[in-house]
Amino acid sequence: MEIRYAEVLLNYAEAACGAGHMSEAVEQLKKIRSRVYPADKLETSLPSNLAGNQAACMAAVLYERQIELAYEGKRFDDMRRWMLFDGGVNVPAGAPSTWTLTGWGGNTCSYLGYPAFNGQRRDNLEFRVKADYNNGLGADKYGNNPDDADPLKGQNRPTALNLKDDFSKNNQLENLKTFYTTYLERNKKKGDSYDSNHTELFIDFKPQFYILGFTQGVQTSNEGLQQTMGWNDYNTGGQGTFDPLAE
């Protein structure tokens, strides 16, 4: 088994925050950020209210997991654990009242200040030169010289963001915004966010997905295995009756 030390610290931070020890959780976040933030910026790199606000602290821990563990296969489980697809406000058909959230104000998304992921789109992010500025990009217009094939030749490019600096310094974000809005436009691609008719699709995570059921193959191999509530029971042809949350 392999696990990164940063994940150990994040697990510790989440547990500490959940137990009401927010100051301890904040210290773990600082340990992670100390690798990239200079000492004089570390204290101000996190919101100042985390030690006294459990919801804000937990949201900060989850955000830190999102950026620290990016592309490491952790985000989906984090979203399932905290029910960030709908905040936990929906329950599977036939589920008992004990499945209804009694904490977090009945909605983990609103508690953490996260927008529900359901209803949003997963789409490709690609930008192209604006058609009105491009005005026919290609060899016929720009000649055979590769240097002349750049429609933005001669335009000043803004420098990349300095992640160790204050973004407001030297108008870093504003310069990028101006460049993008002036010369570029979003290119909508027909990726997996469209159906066969090119109709836009939106995230629709079902409430039963939070607690997984058994596959048909598993149930076929064991006819006495009860299916989880909210899932089809392949042995009986009806709905699952097993309550995994029953005491």
Beta strands, then each sheet from edge to edge (+ up, - down):
strand 1: 127-129
strand 2: 184-186
sheet 1: 1+ 2-
end
